[in-house]
Amino acid sequence: MVTEEKPDPSELEEIFTSVDPTPVRMAHDYLKEAGIESFVFDAASSRLLGMTAAIPTRLMVHRDAAADARDRLKELGFE
């Protein structure tokens, strides 16, 4: 089992959230292809509780890449 090491959340900025982890994973994959490192937070908690608004899945990027990442996701309809 490979564990993705995540940086300190205080170094990151949230750019997309959803109670459904699928679009968050899709956005993560798109950013990866675009060369922007991103991290998925709370996907396991969201799946554990089902699709409730209590714990949305979050997509995070380094602060210096946040504006570029948002622009790229907006082009694809992620908002």
Stockholm file with secondary structure:
# STOCKHOLM 1.0

chainA/1-79         MVTEEKPDPSELEEIFTSVDPTPVRMAHDYLKEAGIESFVFDAASSRLLGMTAAIPTRLMVHRDAAADARDRLKELGFE
#=GR chainA/1-79 SS CCCCCCCCGGGEEEEEEESSHHHHHHHHHHHHHTTCCEEEESHHHHHHHCSCTTSCEEEEEEGGGHHHHHHHHHHTTCC
#=GC SS_cons        CCCCCCCCGGGEEEEEEESSHHHHHHHHHHHHHTTCCEEEESHHHHHHHCSCTTSCEEEEEEGGGHHHHHHHHHHTTCC
//
